[in-house]
Amino acid sequence: MTDFEGTIRKMRVEQAEPIRYRLPIGDTLVELTPLLGRPLTLVYSGNIFCVECGRKTRKSFSQGHCFPCLRRLASCDTCIVRPELCHYALGTCREPDWAEMHCMQPHVVYLANSSGLKVGITRRSQIPTRWIDQGAVQALPLYEVSNRLHSGLIEVALKSAVNDKTDWRRMLRGGQPELDLSVERDRVLAAAGDQLTTCIAGLENDSVKVLGDAQEMRFCYPVLRDPEKIKALNFDKQGRIEGVLEGIRGQYLILDCGVLNIRKFSGYELSVSLP
């Protein structure tokens, strides 16, 4: 019996065939991909510790934060979910130094095939991690801009022609049809039309780089069997989860008893046993 104990964080990912996954638990990085087909037991101690300040908290907010950090941190502000609302330029950012490192950096607008075709944005430095975290099987960059706000504005213009959400249940079921992302790119850009042209023309002092020669990336996940039914496992409702690890995709463990969103439970104190 091998045991690991400590608070968990989102899984670390690395592009490989298949994707390499490691679970941070306490001071240990547990290699997960080799555990496919083996039984796992995960036991929640009842303790949650903020991933930012480390204080014990009764409830987790925004993927592992205590309430004071939720209110204080720029990484928990509304503009993180809606980048077109970035207010750094207005001088009202909660943490200007953090924004310089994260928001005022080159961002990429992309198309991905996760639960189907979607548009999204990410920091250039987060490629391909962002796509893997979303469970995408294909991804293609469209534009590069100098900051998060401008990428968000382009995304809004493109949302008139393509979805910007991932259906996590459909993503986990797998079997997404392969798409010709070059063809989809041309279709989406044409459909966004005047709205996209007006948006890009309005991005003053930013040279929007069209990534017309970008290469599509493809991802293979360590999955033995796609789940037929999706049952979400939740440590707030059950303190002990036991099952055979049948796959990993996005930030989800796929067990024979259900699926567990690891990122959702960042900061939860667990013990993980491998018989």
Summary of the structure (lengths in Angstrom):
residues: 275
radius of gyration: 19.8
end to end distance: 4.5
largest distance: 61.5
contacts: 855
relative contact order: 0.22
helix: 28%
strand: 32%
